[in-house]
């Protein structure tokens, strides 16, 4: 349970941004999901963790069609 809702966890993806984009685009469940959990191993240290987050935000998220939430509340896209 996360935030009072039943959550389902699927596959794990770990790769360089270009391969990760390819894998995530091929997973239909990712395209339909309203939440994606990004897990960062804390053993790598804060500098490397920041690098992972920045790389995901700069390369992977835009390639998946995600947009930064800098202009107020997020409006979801219609499914179907």
Buried (B, 14 or more C-beta within 10 A) or exposed (E): EEEEEEEEEEEEBEEEEEEBBEBBEEEEEBEEEEEEEEEBEEEEEEEEBEEBEEBBEEBBBEBBEEEEEEEEEEEEEEEE
